[in-house]
Amino acid sequence: MVDWERLEAALGQQLQGPRLEHVRRVRLTARSLAERYGAPVEAAEVAGLMHDYARSLPGETLLAEARKRQLVIDPSEEQEPGLLHGPVAAALLEEQGLVTDPATLEAIRWHTTGRPGMGLLEKVVWLADYIEPGRTFPGAAKVRAEAEKDLDGALIMAMDNCLQFLINKGYLIHLYTVKARNWLLTRRPS
């Protein structure tokens, strides 16, 4: 049984304002997607609520925490340490005993980049973070509509949008996102 009060209290120490409201919306979106696609609902809610646990940490702190825990650091994470908030959050949540379920921790760990071989819970949380109702950037509504009928199709659309955004900005691209997209495409019916 999840101690929601404990999770909310810990989260309230890490996040405030719009970011706190965001994770609450992701929790509800993850729940909805989990119910639709058969993922474990409670795990989806926990991962949705706690996915940004380390998001408010400064970039230098994220890099230091990742190095301390020997998390592999990609060149794109060196350029944009914010990408490390998922892996660092998963590590901190496990160390603090706030989240112990391995699948939930993996969903939190990979919610920024995705990865090839993503499990159903990982897909649900990644997509919930992208399509929660507060997201109003170009393409969000189209991906939200696709998520109503095709989880993998919505993930591919969202990853395409992310990759195009990164290319347009001239940012490095995390290879796991490219590999995740390619993996999803190879699983599509011809």
C-alpha positions in Angstrom: 0.0 0.0 0.0 1.3 3.4 -1.0 1.7 6.0 1.7 0.5 9.0 -0.4 0.9 11.4 2.5 4.6 10.5 2.9 5.2 10.9 -0.8 3.4 14.2 -1.0 5.3 15.5 2.0 8.7 14.5 0.5 7.7 15.9 -2.8 6.6 19.2 -1.2 10.1 19.6 0.2 11.6 19.3 -3.4 9.0 21.1 -5.6 6.7 24.1 -5.4 4.3 26.0 -7.5 3.9 25.1 -11.2 6.2 22.1 -11.0 4.3 20.6 -8.1 1.0 21.1 -10.1 2.7 19.5 -13.1 3.6 16.3 -11.3 0.1 16.0 -9.9 -1.3 16.3 -13.4 1.2 13.7 -14.6 0.0 11.3 -11.8 -3.6 11.6 -13.1 -2.6 11.3 -16.7 -0.4 8.2 -15.9 -3.4 6.7 -14.1 -5.6 7.2 -17.1 -3.1 5.7 -19.5 -2.4 2.8 -17.2 -6.1 2.0 -17.0 -6.4 2.3 -20.8 -3.4 0.1 -21.7 -3.3 -2.3 -18.8 -0.2 -1.0 -16.9 -0.2 -1.3 -13.1 -2.3 1.7 -12.0 -0.8 2.4 -8.6 2.8 2.1 -9.9 1.9 4.5 -12.7 0.5 7.0 -10.2 3.6 6.8 -8.0 6.0 7.2 -10.9 3.9 10.0 -12.4 3.8 11.9 -9.1 7.5 11.3 -8.2 9.2 11.5 -11.7 10.4 15.1 -11.2 11.6 14.6 -7.6 15.1 15.9 -8.5 14.0 18.4 -11.2 14.7 21.5 -9.0 18.3 20.5 -8.3 20.8 22.8 -10.1 22.7 21.3 -13.1 26.0 21.1 -11.2 24.3 19.2 -8.4 22.7 16.8 -10.8 26.0 16.1 -12.4 27.7 15.6 -9.0 24.9 13.3 -7.7 25.1 11.2 -11.0 28.9 10.9 -10.7 28.7 10.0 -7.0 26.3 7.2 -7.9 28.3 6.1 -11.0 25.4 6.8 -13.3 26.6 6.8 -16.9 26.7 10.4 -18.2 26.1 10.9 -21.9 27.6 14.0 -23.6 24.1 15.4 -24.0 23.7 15.2 -20.3 27.0 17.1 -19.8 25.5 19.8 -22.1 22.1 19.7 -20.5 22.4 18.3 -16.9 18.6 18.6 -16.5 18.4 15.3 -18.4 19.8 13.6 -15.3 16.9 14.5 -13.1 15.2 11.2 -13.9 18.1 8.9 -13.0 19.1 11.0 -10.0 15.4 11.0 -8.8 15.2 7.3 -9.1 18.4 6.9 -7.1 17.4 9.3 -4.4 13.9 7.9 -4.0 15.3 4.4 -3.6 17.9 5.5 -1.1 15.4 7.4 0.9 13.0 4.4 0.9 10.2 6.5 -0.7 9.9 4.2 -3.8 11.1 0.6 -3.7 9.4 -1.1 -6.6 12.0 -1.7 -9.3 9.6 -1.2 -12.3 8.4 2.2 -10.8 12.0 3.3 -10.3 12.9 2.4 -13.9 9.9 4.4 -15.2 11.2 7.4 -13.2 14.8 6.8 -14.3 13.9 6.8 -18.1 11.2 9.4 -18.3 13.5 12.0 -19.8 15.2 10.1 -22.6 13.3 6.8 -23.0 15.3 3.7 -23.9 15.0 0.8 -26.3 13.0 -2.0 -24.7 10.8 0.3 -22.6 8.3 -1.6 -20.6 4.6 -0.7 -20.5 4.9 1.3 -17.3 7.9 3.2 -18.7 5.9 4.1 -21.8 2.9 5.2 -19.8 5.0 7.5 -17.6 7.1 8.9 -20.4 4.0 9.8 -22.4 2.0 11.1 -19.4 4.8 13.6 -18.7 4.6 14.7 -22.3 0.8 15.0 -22.7 -0.5 16.0 -19.3 -3.2 18.7 -19.7 -0.9 21.6 -18.8 1.3 20.9 -21.8 0.3 23.4 -24.5 3.3 23.4 -26.8 2.9 22.8 -30.5 2.0 19.2 -31.2 0.9 18.3 -27.7 -2.8 18.1 -28.5 -2.2 15.9 -31.5 -0.1 13.5 -29.4 -2.7 13.6 -26.7 -5.4 12.5 -29.3 -3.1 9.7 -30.6 -2.6 8.5 -27.0 -6.3 7.7 -26.8 -6.0 5.0 -29.4 -2.3 4.0 -29.9 0.3 4.1 -27.1 3.3 3.4 -29.3 2.1 5.6 -32.0 1.8 8.5 -29.6 5.2 7.8 -28.2 6.7 7.9 -31.7 5.0 11.1 -32.5 6.2 12.7 -29.2 9.7 11.5 -29.7 9.7 12.9 -33.3 8.6 16.2 -31.9 11.3 16.2 -29.2 14.0 15.3 -31.7 12.9 18.0 -34.1 12.9 20.5 -31.3 16.4 19.5 -30.3 17.7 19.6 -33.9 16.1 23.1 -34.4 17.8 24.3 -31.3 21.2 22.8 -32.2 21.3 20.7 -29.0 23.0 17.3 -28.6 20.6 14.4 -28.8 20.7 11.7 -26.2 21.3 8.5 -28.1 18.8 6.5 -26.0 16.0 8.7 -27.3 17.0 7.9 -30.9 17.4 4.2 -30.0 14.0 4.2 -28.2 12.3 5.7 -31.3 14.0 3.2 -33.6 13.1 0.3 -31.4 9.4 1.5 -31.3 9.4 1.8 -35.1 10.8 -1.7 -35.6 7.9 -3.1 -33.5 5.2 -1.4 -35.6 3.2 -3.5 -38.1 4.3 -3.1 -41.7 
